[in-house]
């Protein structure tokens, strides 16, 4: 029995399942991911101070992979053994904060998951930054010219 059998799957879990079933592509999963809140297991209580987050890192053939989860109940016992706290964060913020040369694994140990190597994380973070900048520029333009809104 998986954790999601006790609750409705999150929108991100649904997107991952559809992608795994061939009903969607990775772009759909990533679009849902960057708009989702994820749970990061951490060694310290950092809910109010996300800069102090001490996330769980898995080693994938020498590459550190930061663990994130779609829901708190997806955090397995192995992870809970090294990180007793968790913090909920917007995935778009998380990918921008992941250090260079660090990948991402979503829901490690669970069927509804995926991983992204450091290059993919860096590209997604760049894409998010571009979207944020474009949104801010659009908002600023609307503020300067309220008749366009």
Buried (B, 14 or more C-beta within 10 A) or exposed (E): EEBBEEEEBBEBBBBBBBBBEEEBEBEBBBEBBBEBBBBBBBBEEBBEEBEEBBBBBBEBEEBBBBBBBBBEBBBBEEBEEEBEBBBEBBBBBBBBBBEEEBBBBBBBBBEBBBBBBBEBBBBBBEBBEEEEEEEEEEEEEEEEEEEEE
